[in-house]
Amino acid sequence: MDELVDSRAYRSDGRALRERLASDGYVFVRGLLPAADVRAAYAGVTAELRRGGWIDGHDLPLPSPGAVNFREALANPDFRRALVNADFNRLTYLGPLRALVAEILGPSSFPYPAKVLRAVYPERRPTLTRGRYVHQDYAGTGVQDMVTSWLPLMDIPKPVGGLAVQPRSHLGPPLRPRLLDPRERGWASADYRPGDVLIFHCLTAHAALPNRSSALRVSGDFRWQRADQPAPEQMVLGPAGRSVELFSRLFAREPWWQPVPPGLKLLPRGYVALPPTASSFFTVHPGWQRWRPAPGQVH
Ligand SMILES: O=C(O)CCC(=O)C(=O)O
């Protein structure tokens, strides 16, 4: 496993960041966010998970309820409370993260109100979290040049199972989902710390490393796109199909809240994604022209 290249020195240099995204498929910035803000999010999330019996008083995982995937976890009320925690949601809107994405995608970029919280148990085969399978996030939204920001909420050294990306895989064809073997060559990851941010393009292959520790791995992933492209309705209004933007009732009065851009067009729920159009960063591999969405969820 290679080390992610740290782009901290270029965090205000849009051109260098875009070049890095175009060539490697990712941008990693160590210590971008204040660690205290990330630790507050971890404290808020784990308080709910502790109350719900996911972890004990030392944050060690308990056998119950043991949901392995985000969607299953959403059925659990304590997990849902963790997901709506204000300090967790606030992370998406912190100035250094918004500024970094704006340098890459442009000033109209915005995060989807729908956010993903991961609470990943130590791996016990045959049960595996879907994030362990190699995938490309384009399949989830069908929005070209969408980027994902992945944030550790705690120290996540490699044995705790952080995210790995396959540099330059965004230049290749679509890949079939398969389990990532951490000994594979040509992959990169890091010993993550609170405040680090990994951003990757929606055609970049990525997967989580196995959690071989005794700890629950807690991280968040937030997705971003430009305002001049239609956005998937479920990422803006949420899975339950509300009439107003997800979380706006809870957080609209918070000083950090940012509504989605006015006039944003939505891709209706059930919309079947088409092969990606041209990217503004790199030439898309012709193999994507034959791409069709696979049934079922991969992550
Ligand atoms: O954190 C994980 O386990 C998986 C994350 C992932 O696949 C993603 O952010 O797209």
Ligand as a Chemical Component Dictionary entry (heavy atoms), coordinates in Angstrom:
data_LIG
# 
_chem_comp.id                   LIG 
_chem_comp.type                 NON-POLYMER 
_chem_comp.pdbx_formal_charge   0 
_chem_comp.three_letter_code    LIG 
# 
loop_
_chem_comp_atom.comp_id 
_chem_comp_atom.atom_id 
_chem_comp_atom.alt_atom_id 
_chem_comp_atom.type_symbol 
_chem_comp_atom.charge 
_chem_comp_atom.model_Cartn_x 
_chem_comp_atom.model_Cartn_y 
_chem_comp_atom.model_Cartn_z 
_chem_comp_atom.pdbx_ordinal 
LIG O1 O1 O 0 -15.660 4.540 4.356  1  
LIG C1 C1 C 0 -16.004 3.525 3.774  2  
LIG O2 O2 O 0 -16.067 2.422 4.318  3  
LIG C2 C2 C 0 -16.386 3.559 2.319  4  
LIG C3 C3 C 0 -16.425 4.964 1.786  5  
LIG C4 C4 C 0 -16.799 5.009 0.348  6  
LIG O3 O3 O 0 -16.818 4.056 -0.350 7  
LIG C5 C5 C 0 -17.158 6.297 -0.227 8  
LIG O4 O4 O 0 -17.016 7.332 0.456  9  
LIG O5 O5 O 0 -17.590 6.309 -1.394 10 
# 
loop_
_chem_comp_bond.comp_id 
_chem_comp_bond.atom_id_1 
_chem_comp_bond.atom_id_2 
_chem_comp_bond.value_order 
_chem_comp_bond.pdbx_ordinal 
LIG O1 C1 DOUB 1 
LIG C1 O2 SING 2 
LIG C1 C2 SING 3 
LIG C2 C3 SING 4 
LIG C3 C4 SING 5 
LIG C4 O3 DOUB 6 
LIG C4 C5 SING 7 
LIG C5 O4 DOUB 8 
LIG C5 O5 SING 9 
# 
